[in-house]
Amino acid sequence: MADDLLALAWEWLEGALVHLGAGAKTNAGYGGFRPARGEPSRVAGPAPLACELTLELMTPAFLAGAHQQREDCELRPATLRGLLRWWWRTMHAGFVDVATLRQLEATVWGDTKAGGAVRITVWPLAVTAPQLFDKDKAVREHRLPHRPDNRTTPGLWYLSYGMDVERRVNGERTRYQRHFVPPGAKWRLRVAARRSWYPADAPPNKARAIPADAILLQAQAALWLLCRFGGVGSNSKARKRA
């Protein structure tokens, strides 16, 4: 009997950590766990509705956190979730009024009054060392044209605008270089969805239930748009995308 209870407690603990996470901002991908070996146990009741896929970086991505250093040049789940939310909003903006759009967005992604119905988890498939962007090196390796002068810039240089610059600080010129993740980097992405309600802030007896499969389809559509028309990191509108 004691062994059965211990096994049940372990199943509950593993299920909570893997499928729910621990700590704050679990919907944004923080506090997520996965077994070091093997597959996670099935949880009691309906299995969480989710899809998994691999993201591969096609062009350099200038990713950076608060310190703008090599150690925080990485793809964060919160960043990815924010981009998905933006593309989802763009997808619907031309078809509904602002008030309806806000209510729909709260139903899918959450707001200050209700948690989101989409949970993002992302982890790298291999260790990819960020590299320091060197504009002079790029000129040599790719035979890019030099700037004619300080006021005109060829179109190719715009793709890396601000990633390797010199600025005058306290009378001295200082060089600022950004790090980037090279093409070929891969991440495993898991998008999980649960049932939600519309409007999100309405009483249960006046709200309409939105099934988990409809929520997951909304997130997948946003991901499709991000991968084909968007990107991640600085200057992503110019060239970088996943």
N, C-alpha and C positions, 0 to 999 in steps of 0.2 A: 504493500500500500504506500509506504513512504517513497519507494522508487518511482511509482506511478505519479505521485504528486510532484516529485522533483522534476521528472520529465515534462510534466505539464507546465510547471513554472518556467522551465527553460524554453519551452515552445512559445509561451506568452511573451517572455522577455525578448527572444529573438524576433518574433513577429512585430513587436512594438518598435524595436530599433531599426529593423529593415524597412518596414512598410510605413512607419510614422516618423521615425527619427527622434532626436532628443534635443531639447533646448529651443531657443527662439529661431524664427524665420525658417522653419522646416520646409514650408512650401517653396521657398527660394533656393532650396538645396542644401542648406546648412544642417549639420547634425545628422547626416545620413550615414547608415552603416550597411555593410554587406559581409557575409561570412568569409572568413579567410580561406576556407576550403569548402568545396561543395556548393550546392544550391540551397537557398533559404527554405525553411519548412513552410508548408501550406498553413495559412491561418484559418481559424474556424470561421464559418460563415462565408459570404460571397468574397471571392478573391478580388483584390484591387484591380481595377481596369487600367492597363498601362501598355505602352509600347516602348520598345528599345531600338535604337539604331546607332550607327557609327557616323560621326562627323569628321570629315577630313579637310584640312586647311589647304586651299588652292593657291593662295598668295600670302605674302608676309603679313602678319598681324601685329600691330603695335599695341600690345596690351600692357596696362600698367595700373597700379593701385596708387595709394596716397603717397608713397615714397618715390615713385617713378624710377625704380631700380630693378636690377635683374631678378631679385628674389620674389618680387610681386608681379612679374610679367607672366600672367597666367589667365586662363579663361575661367571666370567665376560663374557659378550657377545663377547668382543674383543678377549679374550682367546679362546673361543669356535670357533669363526670364523677363527682364525689363524690355529687351529687344523684341521678344515674342509678343509681349503686351502692346508695344508700340505698333507692330505690324498688324496685330489683330484689330486695333483701333482704326488703323488706316484702311483695312479691308471693309469695315462697316460704316465708316464716316460718311460716305456719300449716299447712304440708303436710309438712314434714320435720323431723327432730330437729336439735338445735343442731350436733352433730358433722358431720352430712351437709351442713347449710347452709353451714358454714365451708368444707368441701371443695369444694362447688359454687361458692361465691363466689370461692375461689382459682382455680378453673378458668376462670371467666369474667373476673374483674377483677384477679386476681393477689394476692399477699401478699408477705411478707418473703422468701420462698424462691423464688418463681416470678413472672415477669412476667405481666401481664394479656394477654388475647387480644383486648381491645377498645381501639381507639385513637380518640380524639376530637380533631377539629380544628374550630375555630370562628373566624370572622372577620366583622367588621361589613360590611354592604353599603353603608352610608352613614355619614358622620360625624354623630353625634348628640351635641350638647353637653349635658353634665349640668347640671342646674339646682339651685339652692339652695332647699331647702324652707323656706317661710315660712308659719307657721301663721296669722299675721294676714292675709296675702294670701289664703290659702285661705278664710278666713272671709268676706272681702269678695267674692271671685269666685264662691264656691259657696253663699254665704248659710248657712253652717253655724252652729249655735247656739253661743254662748259658754258657757264653763263657769260653772255657778252659783256655785261656790266652789272652793277648792283641794283639797277632799276628794272631791268627786263629779265624775265625768266622763261625759258622754253617750257612748253607744255609738259614734257616728261618730268621736269623738276617739281611740278606741282603735286605729283603723286606722293612725294616725300616731304612736302612743305612742313617746316617746323620740327622735323625729326632729327636734324643735325644742323644746329644754328649757333652763331656766335652773338653774344650780347655784351653790352658794356655795363659793368657793375662796379660802382665806386671808382670810375675812371679806368678800370681795367677790362679788357676783353676776355670773356669767359665762354668756353665752348660747352654747349648742352647737347648731349646725344641720347637718343631713346633706344630702348631695347625692343626687339621684335621676336616673335615665334616664327621660325621658318616654315615654308610650305611642306606639306606631308605630315604634319602633326595630326594625331587622331585622338578623339575623345569618344567615350561611350555615353550616350544620352538616354536617360529614362524619363518619360513623361507619364505621370500617373494622374488620373482624374477620379473624382467622386461626384455623387449627385449634388446638385445645388438647387437654389430656389430663386424665382424671379417674381417680383423685385426682391433683391437680397435683404432689404430692411423691412419687408412687409411681415405681418403676423402669419404664422403657419397656416391658418385657415383661409388666408387671402392670397397666398403666394402660389405660384405654379411650379411644380417640380420639374426640373430639367435633368434628364437621365445622364449618367456618367458617360455613356457612349457619345452623346451629343457634345458634351464638354470636351472630351478627348479629340473629337473631330475638329472642333474650333482651334485647339492648340496645334494640331497637326497642320491645319491650313496656314496658321501664322508661321510655323516653322518652314513650310514650303516657300512662302514669300520671302522669309529671311534668307534662306539659302540661295535663292535665285536672283533676288533683287537687292539684297542688303549685304551686310558684313558686320564684322566686329572690330573694335579697336579704333584708334585715331586714324583719320583719313579713310575710313572704310567706304565712304561715298566715292572716293577716287579710284580705289582698286582692290581693297582687302575684303575678302569674303570667306565664309566657311562652306 
